[in-house]
Amino acid sequence: MKNCIIWTRVSTKYQEKNGASLADQKCKCELFAKQNGYKIKGYFGGAHETAKTPGPMLKEMYSVLKKDKTITHVIISEVDRFSRNVGQGATIIDELLKRKVIIVEASTGIDTSTRNGVMMVKFKLTLAEWDNGNRTDKFISGRKFCLENGVYCEAAKPLGYTKHGKSLGTTFTINEDGKLIKKAFAWKLQGMANYQIIEKLKTYGLTLTKQKLHHILTNPFYAGKIRHKMLEGKLVDGNQPHIVSYDDFLRVQEILSDRTGVYTHKKETPRYPLKRHVLCAKDHTPFTAYTVKKKNLDYYKCNQIGCKTNESAKKLHSKYERVLHSFNIPHELTSILRDIISRMIAVDDEEQRKTEVLLKKQKTECQNKMKKCKVRFGMGDIDEDIYEATVETLQERLTKIDLELANCKRNLSNFNSEVDDTLAICCELDTLWKNASLELSQRIQNLLFPDGILWDKEIDDYRTFHENKALSIIAKISSDYKNKKEKNSSEFSSSVFLCG
């Protein structure tokens, strides 16, 4: 009897889960050993292991061969079960030959006991690598074709989507997580900091790390686009439904990159609300701010080399208030605006009701988990430390959900009050901005001028560009009204409703 060991291997987890087939390899090797007088002293491999680098299973086999010198053969169903890479496979073969161990291929009976046998085995490895290369090329070509045609066919799907079908037939639908991600983009556009978004999402049942949230906010997939290394830098339109419009996605990128100054930092001194929001008209460089400590005077300036724009903060604040005043709604038009605001808030209330339903669902799930935890503790399945830690975490989450629910109910119950408050804000934007906190003042700035506002040193005043379209129309209507240029009240009323 010749002593041997049997080696089986699959190179991917997909092959392992789908047979590929370890049982078939083992059966062939055992049958060959029985028919040819081999005594089997062990089995090695039998699981997923990369074909390019030797893993722990191969090292384990080497260790056994070193200890047991009576083992003279390794039986393998096909030589490419060592590796489909010529270099790696040849290295394994040479290592076994050094240990005076003969490799036998069960499917053909070829072994490495002769020089011709060694050459034949290595030649079969070359054919295996060539075949593997062809398969890889076909796979890459097919995947690239899908991507170029707007079909994202990768195995890992982006969070917030449910994947259906395969290859060119792949489609996506937005799931519950996707609806929450949509809220995250909206909150970011409102000027909310990432850590605040993470906390709010956690309340709704979606837990994200700051890295994961940043990846989501910068992934064009959520805007209906596909970006992939196979596309060589190109951005193509995907067939997946978008969670955020591409225009809003680009605005989020500007917020994150701090190019326009609309990104609100967690810590910021309240004496410089226009910092990074006001741009130099000459070179579009965002203004920085500083204080002359001896005189306790604040200034904004352009840091572009060669530009000497340097302005008093007091002057820039005063003139900014005058700009905001142009957006104020005349009191004579409040009845028309009230109707528009009422309809807009009614739409928002519908969204609030959906949010309330979602929060109640999260609350019920949290309460059920707490009940199960108490039952398991009572049955002795978990110890006291684990029980207390779990209940504390769940209670903290319940508290946050209750706070969100309270806000939601308050918003739904104060409809008339909200209409009045919104109307008051529209009528006196300049006063609101002047007396607001840093966070609110910057939200007003970003609402009116998403891309910032220009300071022109030559005219010693602001120049607006890319202002909020809706508010721009309101400003024009207000101006026309003040200048008595409207033709008649019915025509004017129609134009206002059109804006709403």
Buried (B, 14 or more C-beta within 10 A) or exposed (E): EBBBBBBBBBBEEEBBEEEBBBEEBBBBBBEBBEEBEBEBBBBBBBBBBEBEEBBEBBEEBBEEBEEEEEBBBBBBBBBBBBBBBBEBBBBBBEBBBEEEBBBBBBEEEBBBBEEEBBEBBBEBBEEBBEEBEEEEEEEEEEBBBBBBBBBBBEEEBBBBBEBEEEEEEBBBEBBBBBBBBBBBBBBBBEBBBBEBBBEBBBBBBBEBEEEEBEEBBBBBBBBBBBBBEBEEEEEBEBBBEBBBEBEBBEBBBBBBEEBBBBBBEEEBEEEBBBBBBBBBBBEBBBBEBBBEEEEEEBBBBBEBEEBEBEBEBEEBBEBBBEBBBBBBBEEEBBEBBBBBBBEEBEEEBEEBEEBBEBBEBBBEBBEEBBEEBEEBBEEEEBEEEEBEEBBEBBEEBBEBBEEBBEBBEEBBEEEEEBBEEBBEBBBBBBBBBBEBEBBBBBBBBBBBBBBBBBBEBEEEEBEBEEBBEEBBBBBEBBEBBEEEEEEEEEEBBEBBEEBB
